[in-house]
């Protein structure tokens, strides 16, 4: 059996099923935002990123199937893993749909659907914000600013002098003249815009928990979450 | 003034996104009621898509220049329906009782966008307020997907939805917003 050669051709097999599924869920969410944004801003570059993510998703899908089949030892394993694989396949279908959405870019903008109007009215909207040099955001990372926690807006892409970064990590630094593409509430985007234009100071969290405090709060939150899960599902109640 | 078509299209898109969020919530909590809501939303999506097709047909008849746009709109609609169908198949896993694998819940919790529960305490600043009055999503970074009140659920609450004490909120957002959100709901914190 020389199956080790075949495995080496599969990408991502070094990841666990848990890591693979987490990655698939994350990608399936960001890819839809990027697909709509690419239509809104008529961006081929963003559309290409969507196609790259979609290709990567296919690799992830094969890797998770491979790992799940290897992990099945009993009928119970097979039963549970069949549910898990269905979820993985749903994430893949979402990314296929996103890739179909960006294929509409090849039609001239004036023939495209009213997508821009629709996106501007959605519950959670997509917007582009330019960071001016006098902004208090400049020089800080997305993680330090905790942009999403503080404004309800998720940064889905950043364009800086090196080009586009999609689904930027927490350690990504914001610099003057960056363009941020965000998705979130209108109010939140307003606050963020004002800060980006330098018309408003960013409200840095001054209170920092010690590691011990943070850990004990996390433990407490976990306990409450477990209790509420039971209550939600109506077990042991009434 | 938005056209009837735009209104319907907006509902189609927003519903597809809510379905995905609710589908992952049903999976995380292995909750059949939420899963069933996703499945019935999918039926509504199908009805809505038929209405959109009728409307597109009418618009095209009245304005032949709009035919090209109509065809492309239909394609976009198909992609949105596919996203909704994928959400439905996640919900289906829950309804079939196949959502027990521990990795499912772990993966959702590990995600960049996580989901959590919080109960509104009597002395919480949320109690008695609408979601709009407290600008909850903007101020806490957590977006409320559903509210469980007694035995009932309110799915996809809007700005006018009022929160009451003892409501259980199902919300999505970044990991670093969860602790704060829970503190606001349980009354530990009294200001944003």
Boltz contact constraints between the chains, C-beta under 6 A:
constraints:
  - contact:
      token1: [A, 17]
      token2: [B, 103]
      max_distance: 6.0
  - contact:
      token1: [A, 18]
      token2: [B, 103]
      max_distance: 6.0
  - contact:
      token1: [A, 18]
      token2: [B, 106]
      max_distance: 6.0
  - contact:
      token1: [A, 18]
      token2: [B, 107]
      max_distance: 6.0
  - contact:
      token1: [A, 21]
      token2: [B, 107]
      max_distance: 6.0
  - contact:
      token1: [A, 22]
      token2: [B, 107]
      max_distance: 6.0
  - contact:
      token1: [A, 22]
      token2: [B, 110]
      max_distance: 6.0
  - contact:
      token1: [A, 22]
      token2: [B, 111]
      max_distance: 6.0
  - contact:
      token1: [A, 25]
      token2: [B, 107]
      max_distance: 6.0
  - contact:
      token1: [A, 25]
      token2: [B, 111]
      max_distance: 6.0
  - contact:
      token1: [A, 26]
      token2: [B, 111]
      max_distance: 6.0
  - contact:
      token1: [A, 26]
      token2: [B, 112]
      max_distance: 6.0
  - contact:
      token1: [A, 29]
      token2: [B, 113]
      max_distance: 6.0
  - contact:
      token1: [A, 80]
      token2: [B, 100]
      max_distance: 6.0
  - contact:
      token1: [A, 80]
      token2: [B, 101]
      max_distance: 6.0
  - contact:
      token1: [A, 83]
      token2: [B, 93]
      max_distance: 6.0
  - contact:
      token1: [A, 83]
      token2: [B, 98]
      max_distance: 6.0
  - contact:
      token1: [A, 83]
      token2: [B, 99]
      max_distance: 6.0
  - contact:
      token1: [A, 84]
      token2: [B, 101]
      max_distance: 6.0
  - contact:
      token1: [A, 84]
      token2: [B, 104]
      max_distance: 6.0
  - contact:
      token1: [A, 86]
      token2: [B, 93]
      max_distance: 6.0
  - contact:
      token1: [A, 87]
      token2: [B, 90]
      max_distance: 6.0
  - contact:
      token1: [A, 87]
      token2: [B, 93]
      max_distance: 6.0
  - contact:
      token1: [A, 90]
      token2: [B, 86]
      max_distance: 6.0
  - contact:
      token1: [A, 90]
      token2: [B, 89]
      max_distance: 6.0
  - contact:
      token1: [A, 90]
      token2: [B, 90]
      max_distance: 6.0
  - contact:
      token1: [A, 93]
      token2: [B, 86]
      max_distance: 6.0
  - contact:
      token1: [A, 94]
      token2: [B, 83]
      max_distance: 6.0
  - contact:
      token1: [A, 94]
      token2: [B, 86]
      max_distance: 6.0
  - contact:
      token1: [A, 97]
      token2: [B, 79]
      max_distance: 6.0
  - contact:
      token1: [A, 97]
      token2: [B, 82]
      max_distance: 6.0
  - contact:
      token1: [A, 97]
      token2: [B, 83]
      max_distance: 6.0
  - contact:
      token1: [A, 100]
      token2: [B, 79]
      max_distance: 6.0
  - contact:
      token1: [A, 101]
      token2: [B, 79]
      max_distance: 6.0
  - contact:
      token1: [A, 104]
      token2: [B, 72]
      max_distance: 6.0
  - contact:
      token1: [A, 107]
      token2: [B, 72]
      max_distance: 6.0
  - contact:
      token1: [A, 111]
      token2: [B, 68]
      max_distance: 6.0
  - contact:
      token1: [A, 111]
      token2: [B, 69]
      max_distance: 6.0
  - contact:
      token1: [A, 112]
      token2: [B, 72]
      max_distance: 6.0
  - contact:
      token1: [A, 113]
      token2: [B, 72]
      max_distance: 6.0
  - contact:
      token1: [A, 113]
      token2: [B, 73]
      max_distance: 6.0
  - contact:
      token1: [A, 113]
      token2: [B, 76]
      max_distance: 6.0
  - contact:
      token1: [A, 114]
      token2: [B, 6]
      max_distance: 6.0
  - contact:
      token1: [A, 117]
      token2: [B, 6]
      max_distance: 6.0
  - contact:
      token1: [A, 118]
      token2: [B, 9]
      max_distance: 6.0
  - contact:
      token1: [A, 118]
      token2: [B, 10]
      max_distance: 6.0
  - contact:
      token1: [A, 121]
      token2: [B, 10]
      max_distance: 6.0
  - contact:
      token1: [A, 122]
      token2: [B, 14]
      max_distance: 6.0
  - contact:
      token1: [A, 123]
      token2: [B, 14]
      max_distance: 6.0
  - contact:
      token1: [A, 146]
      token2: [B, 176]
      max_distance: 6.0
  - contact:
      token1: [A, 148]
      token2: [B, 141]
      max_distance: 6.0
  - contact:
      token1: [A, 148]
      token2: [B, 174]
      max_distance: 6.0
  - contact:
      token1: [A, 149]
      token2: [B, 141]
      max_distance: 6.0
  - contact:
      token1: [A, 149]
      token2: [B, 174]
      max_distance: 6.0
  - contact:
      token1: [A, 149]
      token2: [B, 176]
      max_distance: 6.0
  - contact:
      token1: [A, 149]
      token2: [B, 177]
      max_distance: 6.0
  - contact:
      token1: [A, 152]
      token2: [B, 137]
      max_distance: 6.0
  - contact:
      token1: [A, 152]
      token2: [B, 138]
      max_distance: 6.0
  - contact:
      token1: [A, 152]
      token2: [B, 141]
      max_distance: 6.0
  - contact:
      token1: [A, 185]
      token2: [B, 137]
      max_distance: 6.0
  - contact:
      token1: [A, 185]
      token2: [B, 138]
      max_distance: 6.0
  - contact:
      token1: [A, 187]
      token2: [B, 135]
      max_distance: 6.0
  - contact:
      token1: [A, 187]
      token2: [B, 138]
      max_distance: 6.0
  - contact:
      token1: [A, 188]
      token2: [B, 138]
      max_distance: 6.0
  - contact:
      token1: [A, 217]
      token2: [B, 179]
      max_distance: 6.0
  - contact:
      token1: [A, 221]
      token2: [B, 179]
      max_distance: 6.0
  - contact:
      token1: [A, 221]
      token2: [B, 182]
      max_distance: 6.0
  - contact:
      token1: [A, 225]
      token2: [B, 117]
      max_distance: 6.0
  - contact:
      token1: [A, 228]
      token2: [B, 117]
      max_distance: 6.0
  - contact:
      token1: [A, 228]
      token2: [B, 119]
      max_distance: 6.0
  - contact:
      token1: [A, 228]
      token2: [B, 168]
      max_distance: 6.0
  - contact:
      token1: [A, 229]
      token2: [B, 29]
      max_distance: 6.0
  - contact:
      token1: [A, 232]
      token2: [B, 29]
      max_distance: 6.0
  - contact:
      token1: [A, 232]
      token2: [B, 148]
      max_distance: 6.0
  - contact:
      token1: [A, 232]
      token2: [B, 168]
      max_distance: 6.0
  - contact:
      token1: [A, 233]
      token2: [B, 31]
      max_distance: 6.0
